Amino acid sequence: MLDINRVRNDKEGIRQALLKRMEPENLDPILEQILKLDEGRRELIQKTEELKAERNKHSKVKPTPAIIDEMKKIGEDIKDTDLKLSEIETKLTELMAELPNTPADDVVPGGKENNKIVKTYLEKPKFDFKPKDHVELATSLDIIDYERGVKMSGAGFWIYKGQGALLEWALLSYFIEFHTKNGYQFMIPPFLLTEQSAYTSGHLPKFKDDLFWTQDKTCLNATSEMMLGNYHRDEIIDEKLLPLKYCAYSACFRREAGSYRKEERGMIRGHQFNKIEMFQFTKPEDSARAFDELVENAEKLVEGFGLHYQTTLLAAGDASAAMAKTKDIEVWIPSMEIYKEVSSASNALDYQARRGNIRYKNSETDKNEFIHTLNASGLATSRLFPAILEQFQQADGSVKVPVALQKFTGFDTISISK
């Protein structure tokens, strides 16, 4: 959530920033209504303070019938004013929640057509044989069971089996080892979240339909970012502890509503996948450096496999609404001839912290100030797994296991069973 003081004092600056990701016909009415409600809220606050001051003045003198009547009237006016104030504040909060974060200065406007490639690693793999796609490879190697996954749970689910299950677990183990060696505290949080948690992360109200909801009004997490971002909700963090660095494992669940493109079969787009998430809580002046660290960590993980990838700075309209800046690490899928995101590193600045009331005591100002939150996949496996199969496939139909994973898998090649 944005700071109402920024909206009030720099309306045009906020407007120009948000026009990078919103159309004026959608943005302008919300801003005008917010400012009108804010003005009414401040008038009511002043009125109720004046009424309470008047009541306090009368309470210091000897009561008379006239004073008692006046006190009753003031009490009723205070109650009526407080009710109106509560209604305005509720509506104001709802409208403020509709506004996305203001993009960083170096983030360009527009959608994905304006995304900018900022790094490329290695060359696209070339084959001297006809390569297979990951679905054909996984099926022939008997490491993924798509049919029984659909039978159990419906479209968008699959089953890891045998060496495939070991490879998936090796990926997660490799990520966990990397992050813990780099000072990130490992967690395994709950997979169900309350509505308040989904609101804090920025998934509510806009992305409610993208989540799986239970009859108890809890939702399955779409990413561990949702849980980690709520870990210090409604807390004041000791400045000496900052930055706080966490990593977490979770299975992630997404409805992925809408039509699938033909090429997005197999594991490219599913309802459930595994991921290790990185998360940092930092002081505002440290968040830019923390963002670079998260991007670098994600890149190092992909480079550790020897995979061809690119890093992209997202345009404002292609980034999540809660994020001021996002870089995607995108791995090459040969059969699709396209790059797919395996990590999205983002800086939310104080947007999530305002929603979750997460602050720290600034030793210089002696005030409680909102913290900055950042996150990055480190990494998601459902697209990395296909990339490994396709980029490291051999002419005989086998797949070489990246050296970095072999100590976790116990084997260096996945071959067709005889």
VMD Tcl script that draws the C-alpha trace (Angstrom):
set ca {
  {0.00 0.00 0.00}
  {1.22 3.48 -0.82}
  {1.72 6.22 1.77}
  {-1.36 8.49 1.81}
  {0.95 11.42 2.61}
  {2.79 10.84 -0.67}
  {-0.49 10.75 -2.58}
  {-1.69 13.94 -0.90}
  {1.55 15.93 -1.15}
  {2.77 14.69 -4.54}
  {-0.35 13.75 -6.45}
  {1.12 14.48 -9.89}
  {4.37 12.65 -9.12}
  {2.43 9.58 -7.96}
  {0.14 9.85 -10.99}
  {3.02 9.98 -13.47}
  {4.68 6.97 -11.82}
  {1.49 4.90 -11.82}
  {0.75 5.79 -15.45}
  {3.66 3.45 -16.25}
  {1.35 0.56 -15.34}
  {-2.22 1.96 -15.39}
  {-4.39 3.72 -17.97}
  {-5.43 7.29 -17.01}
  {-9.14 6.48 -17.29}
  {-8.66 3.82 -14.60}
  {-6.20 5.70 -12.42}
  {-7.56 9.26 -12.29}
  {-10.99 8.48 -10.78}
  {-9.37 6.45 -7.99}
  {-6.87 9.20 -7.17}
  {-9.57 11.88 -7.10}
  {-11.78 9.79 -4.85}
  {-8.87 9.01 -2.53}
  {-7.99 12.69 -2.15}
  {-11.63 13.64 -1.57}
  {-12.00 10.95 1.10}
  {-8.70 11.96 2.69}
  {-9.85 15.58 2.93}
  {-13.14 14.50 4.49}
  {-11.28 12.23 6.91}
  {-9.04 15.04 8.11}
  {-12.03 17.38 8.54}
  {-13.81 14.75 10.67}
  {-10.67 14.18 12.75}
  {-10.45 17.90 13.45}
  {-14.16 18.04 14.30}
  {-14.01 15.14 16.74}
  {-10.92 16.61 18.42}
  {-12.75 19.92 18.88}
  {-15.79 18.14 20.31}
  {-13.67 16.14 22.74}
  {-11.86 19.31 23.83}
  {-15.24 20.96 24.46}
  {-16.38 17.94 26.46}
  {-13.20 18.03 28.55}
  {-13.74 21.73 29.26}
  {-17.29 21.11 30.53}
  {-16.11 18.19 32.66}
  {-13.98 20.56 34.75}
  {-16.86 22.73 35.94}
  {-19.76 22.06 38.27}
  {-22.52 20.32 36.27}
  {-25.80 22.10 35.82}
  {-28.89 20.85 33.93}
  {-27.85 22.94 30.94}
  {-24.28 21.61 31.03}
  {-25.53 18.01 31.37}
  {-27.76 18.47 28.30}
  {-24.85 20.01 26.42}
  {-22.59 17.09 27.41}
  {-25.17 14.59 26.11}
  {-25.40 16.44 22.82}
  {-21.60 16.58 22.49}
  {-21.41 12.85 23.25}
  {-23.95 12.09 20.51}
  {-22.05 14.31 18.07}
  {-18.78 12.54 18.89}
  {-20.41 9.15 18.35}
  {-21.89 10.25 15.03}
  {-18.59 11.77 13.88}
  {-16.61 8.66 14.85}
  {-19.05 6.48 12.89}
  {-18.66 8.65 9.79}
  {-14.88 8.66 10.26}
  {-14.81 4.85 10.47}
  {-16.85 4.54 7.27}
  {-14.56 6.94 5.40}
  {-11.40 5.21 6.64}
  {-12.73 1.82 5.53}
  {-13.53 3.13 2.05}
  {-10.20 4.97 1.87}
  {-8.29 1.80 2.78}
  {-10.16 -0.16 0.11}
  {-9.29 2.39 -2.56}
  {-5.66 2.66 -1.47}
  {-5.42 -1.13 -1.71}
  {-6.42 -0.90 -5.38}
  {-3.40 1.22 -6.25}
  {-0.30 -0.73 -7.30}
  {3.20 0.15 -6.18}
  {5.00 3.01 -7.89}
  {7.63 1.60 -10.29}
  {11.29 2.41 -9.73}
  {12.78 5.21 -11.84}
  {14.68 2.81 -14.12}
  {11.58 0.69 -14.82}
  {10.05 1.61 -18.17}
  {6.29 1.86 -18.80}
  {4.23 -0.64 -20.76}
  {3.85 -4.41 -20.90}
  {6.17 -7.32 -21.63}
  {6.92 -5.96 -25.09}
  {9.06 -3.35 -23.29}
  {10.98 -5.81 -21.11}
  {14.75 -5.38 -21.43}
  {17.31 -8.20 -21.54}
  {20.17 -7.16 -19.24}
  {22.25 -10.36 -19.21}
  {22.74 -13.53 -21.24}
  {24.67 -16.59 -20.02}
  {26.21 -19.14 -22.41}
  {24.91 -19.93 -25.87}
  {21.79 -21.82 -26.86}
  {22.54 -25.56 -26.94}
  {22.97 -27.15 -30.36}
  {22.28 -30.78 -31.14}
  {23.65 -33.05 -33.87}
  {20.56 -35.22 -33.53}
  {16.83 -34.59 -33.47}
  {16.13 -33.46 -29.87}
  {13.05 -34.47 -27.91}
  {10.84 -32.24 -25.79}
  {10.74 -32.69 -22.03}
  {7.42 -34.53 -22.06}
  {8.75 -37.17 -24.46}
  {11.99 -37.42 -22.51}
  {10.31 -37.70 -19.11}
  {7.90 -40.32 -20.42}
  {10.52 -42.43 -22.20}
  {12.81 -42.26 -19.16}
  {9.86 -43.14 -16.90}
  {10.62 -40.32 -14.45}
  {7.33 -38.38 -14.67}
  {3.87 -39.93 -14.76}
  {1.53 -37.43 -16.39}
  {-1.43 -39.73 -16.98}
  {-1.79 -40.93 -13.41}
  {-1.23 -37.40 -12.13}
  {-4.24 -36.28 -14.18}
  {-6.19 -39.33 -13.04}
  {-5.54 -38.48 -9.40}
  {-5.97 -34.71 -9.44}
  {-7.01 -33.47 -12.88}
  {-5.22 -31.47 -15.58}
  {-2.15 -29.51 -14.49}
  {-0.77 -32.15 -12.10}
  {1.93 -34.80 -12.48}
  {3.83 -37.37 -10.43}
  {7.61 -37.47 -10.00}
  {8.84 -41.06 -9.81}
  {12.09 -42.98 -9.49}
  {15.07 -40.99 -10.71}
  {12.72 -38.11 -11.53}
  {11.67 -37.81 -7.89}
  {15.31 -38.00 -6.82}
  {16.29 -35.31 -9.33}
  {13.50 -33.03 -8.09}
  {14.59 -33.52 -4.47}
  {18.22 -32.99 -5.46}
  {17.31 -29.59 -6.93}
  {15.66 -28.53 -3.68}
  {18.56 -29.87 -1.60}
  {21.07 -28.00 -3.76}
  {19.13 -24.74 -3.36}
  {18.81 -25.14 0.42}
  {22.52 -25.85 0.82}
  {23.41 -22.80 -1.29}
  {21.18 -20.41 0.62}
  {22.06 -21.59 4.11}
  {25.77 -21.25 3.28}
  {25.01 -17.66 2.23}
  {23.42 -16.69 5.53}
  {19.73 -17.35 4.85}
  {17.78 -19.01 7.67}
  {15.83 -22.01 6.34}
  {12.13 -22.42 7.15}
  {9.28 -24.73 6.25}
  {6.13 -22.63 6.82}
  {2.45 -23.63 6.68}
  {0.97 -23.88 3.20}
  {-2.39 -22.36 4.20}
  {-2.79 -18.62 4.77}
  {-5.48 -16.36 6.16}
  {-7.10 -13.56 4.17}
  {-5.03 -11.05 6.15}
  {-1.83 -12.80 5.06}
  {-2.92 -12.76 1.41}
  {-3.75 -9.06 1.78}
  {-0.34 -8.26 3.27}
  {1.47 -10.00 0.40}
  {-0.55 -7.99 -2.12}
  {-2.57 -10.91 -3.52}
  {-5.83 -9.47 -2.19}
  {-8.06 -8.03 -3.35}
  {-6.89 -8.01 -6.99}
  {-5.69 -11.61 -7.39}
  {-8.23 -13.47 -5.28}
  {-9.39 -15.62 -8.20}
  {-5.84 -16.83 -8.85}
  {-5.73 -18.58 -5.46}
  {-7.22 -21.86 -4.21}
  {-9.59 -21.19 -1.29}
  {-10.85 -23.59 1.38}
  {-14.24 -23.65 3.10}
  {-12.51 -22.08 6.12}
  {-11.59 -18.94 4.11}
  {-7.92 -19.82 4.04}
  {-5.98 -20.11 0.79}
  {-3.20 -22.36 -0.42}
  {-0.04 -20.36 -0.89}
  {0.88 -19.38 -4.44}
  {4.49 -18.75 -3.35}
  {6.49 -18.89 -0.11}
  {6.80 -15.14 -0.41}
  {3.26 -14.97 0.96}
  {4.23 -16.73 4.19}
  {7.64 -15.14 4.71}
  {6.23 -11.66 4.12}
  {3.86 -12.23 7.03}
  {6.46 -13.67 9.40}
  {7.04 -10.30 11.10}
  {3.58 -8.83 10.52}
  {2.55 -6.29 13.20}
  {6.07 -6.31 14.65}
  {8.74 -3.69 15.30}
  {12.08 -5.27 14.37}
  {15.29 -4.43 16.19}
  {17.40 -2.38 13.77}
  {20.51 -4.29 14.86}
  {19.03 -7.50 13.41}
  {18.65 -6.07 9.91}
  {18.87 -7.27 7.28}
  {16.91 -10.42 8.06}
  {17.43 -13.11 5.42}
  {15.17 -16.15 5.11}
  {14.67 -18.96 2.65}
  {11.73 -21.35 2.68}
  {10.49 -24.47 0.95}
  {6.91 -24.85 -0.11}
  {4.78 -26.59 -2.62}
  {3.03 -23.76 -4.47}
  {-0.52 -23.81 -5.76}
  {-1.99 -21.63 -8.52}
  {-5.26 -21.80 -10.36}
  {-3.61 -20.56 -13.57}
  {-7.02 -19.51 -14.87}
  {-7.36 -18.98 -18.60}
  {-6.41 -20.92 -21.68}
  {-3.11 -22.74 -21.98}
  {-1.01 -22.24 -25.06}
  {-0.35 -25.46 -26.95}
  {3.36 -25.47 -26.12}
  {2.74 -25.03 -22.37}
  {2.12 -28.70 -21.78}
  {3.88 -31.03 -19.43}
  {5.43 -29.19 -16.49}
  {5.66 -25.69 -17.97}
  {2.37 -24.52 -16.49}
  {0.73 -26.48 -13.67}
  {-1.40 -26.04 -10.58}
  {1.28 -27.32 -8.17}
  {5.06 -26.98 -8.15}
  {7.97 -26.90 -5.72}
  {10.04 -23.85 -4.91}
  {12.63 -22.46 -2.55}
  {12.01 -18.76 -1.88}
  {14.47 -16.11 -0.71}
  {13.17 -13.19 1.34}
  {14.79 -10.15 2.97}
  {13.64 -7.49 5.42}
  {15.94 -4.46 5.12}
  {16.29 -0.82 6.00}
  {15.19 1.44 3.11}
  {18.72 2.56 2.31}
  {19.84 -1.07 1.97}
  {17.09 -2.47 -0.25}
  {18.71 -1.64 -3.61}
  {21.83 -3.58 -2.59}
  {19.67 -6.43 -1.29}
  {17.83 -6.58 -4.63}
  {21.11 -6.99 -6.50}
  {22.10 -9.76 -4.10}
  {18.89 -11.69 -4.72}
  {19.30 -11.44 -8.49}
  {22.93 -12.55 -8.26}
  {22.01 -15.53 -6.06}
  {19.35 -16.73 -8.48}
  {21.75 -16.34 -11.42}
  {24.50 -18.27 -9.63}
  {22.13 -21.18 -9.04}
  {21.25 -21.48 -12.73}
  {24.88 -20.99 -13.75}
  {25.82 -23.81 -11.37}
  {23.99 -26.19 -13.70}
  {25.59 -24.84 -16.87}
  {22.23 -23.85 -18.35}
  {21.74 -21.15 -20.96}
  {19.54 -18.34 -19.58}
  {18.84 -14.63 -19.76}
  {18.00 -12.00 -17.14}
  {15.27 -9.50 -17.96}
  {14.28 -6.21 -16.33}
  {10.49 -6.19 -16.44}
  {8.51 -3.22 -17.68}
  {6.06 -1.75 -15.16}
  {2.99 -3.40 -16.64}
  {4.55 -6.88 -16.65}
  {5.65 -6.80 -13.00}
  {3.49 -7.76 -10.04}
  {1.34 -4.90 -8.76}
  {3.04 -4.95 -5.36}
  {6.55 -4.63 -6.74}
  {8.49 -1.49 -7.61}
  {11.15 -3.38 -9.58}
  {11.47 -6.94 -10.87}
  {14.09 -8.92 -12.75}
  {13.27 -12.35 -14.13}
  {15.84 -15.10 -14.65}
  {14.57 -17.00 -17.69}
  {15.89 -20.37 -18.79}
  {15.88 -21.56 -22.42}
  {13.46 -24.38 -23.33}
  {14.77 -25.72 -26.68}
  {11.59 -27.50 -27.81}
  {9.52 -24.34 -27.33}
  {12.26 -22.01 -28.60}
  {11.35 -19.64 -25.82}
  {12.65 -18.52 -22.42}
  {10.68 -19.35 -19.28}
  {11.02 -17.67 -15.89}
  {12.55 -19.78 -13.11}
  {13.14 -16.91 -10.69}
  {11.49 -13.54 -10.24}
  {13.44 -11.17 -7.99}
  {11.46 -8.18 -6.73}
  {11.71 -5.16 -4.46}
  {8.41 -4.12 -2.88}
  {9.97 -1.17 -1.02}
  {7.58 -0.40 1.89}
  {4.40 -1.43 -0.02}
  {3.94 -4.81 1.71}
  {5.26 -3.51 5.03}
  {2.48 -0.89 5.16}
  {-0.12 -3.58 4.55}
  {1.42 -5.81 7.22}
  {2.44 -3.02 9.63}
  {6.08 -4.17 9.71}
  {8.43 -1.54 11.09}
  {11.82 -1.03 12.68}
  {13.11 1.52 15.21}
  {15.34 3.98 13.35}
  {18.21 4.79 15.71}
  {18.88 8.14 14.01}
  {15.31 9.48 14.10}
  {14.17 7.43 17.11}
  {10.97 6.74 15.17}
  {9.29 3.53 14.08}
  {9.55 3.43 10.29}
  {8.30 0.98 7.69}
  {10.76 -1.63 6.55}
  {11.48 -2.72 2.96}
  {10.68 -6.27 1.80}
  {12.27 -8.16 -1.09}
  {11.85 -11.64 -2.50}
  {13.17 -13.95 -5.21}
  {12.62 -17.53 -6.24}
  {15.69 -19.49 -5.42}
  {14.56 -21.44 -7.46}
  {11.27 -22.82 -8.79}
  {11.70 -26.32 -10.23}
  {8.77 -26.89 -12.60}
  {10.50 -25.12 -15.51}
  {14.06 -25.82 -14.42}
  {13.41 -29.57 -14.54}
  {12.29 -29.46 -18.22}
  {15.23 -27.18 -19.09}
  {17.69 -29.69 -17.62}
  {16.07 -32.57 -19.51}
  {16.06 -30.72 -22.81}
  {19.41 -28.91 -22.65}
  {21.33 -31.94 -21.36}
  {19.70 -34.70 -23.42}
  {21.94 -37.12 -25.31}
  {21.57 -38.79 -28.70}
  {20.67 -42.12 -27.09}
  {17.71 -40.59 -25.22}
  {19.50 -40.34 -21.88}
  {19.99 -37.12 -19.88}
  {23.21 -36.01 -18.19}
  {22.68 -34.85 -14.60}
  {24.42 -31.52 -13.83}
  {27.56 -32.10 -11.77}
  {26.25 -29.83 -8.99}
  {23.35 -32.23 -8.41}
  {25.16 -35.56 -8.60}
  {26.11 -35.70 -4.91}
  {22.39 -35.35 -4.12}
  {21.07 -37.77 -6.77}
  {23.71 -40.48 -6.47}
  {23.80 -40.88 -10.27}
  {25.20 -38.87 -13.18}
  {22.91 -40.02 -15.98}
  {19.23 -40.81 -16.36}
  {18.88 -43.63 -18.86}
  {16.05 -45.61 -20.39}
  {15.46 -48.72 -18.31}
  {16.32 -51.96 -20.06}
}
mol new
graphics top color blue
foreach p $ca { graphics top sphere $p radius 0.5 }
foreach p [lrange $ca 0 end-1] q [lrange $ca 1 end] { graphics top cylinder $p $q radius 0.2 }
display resetview
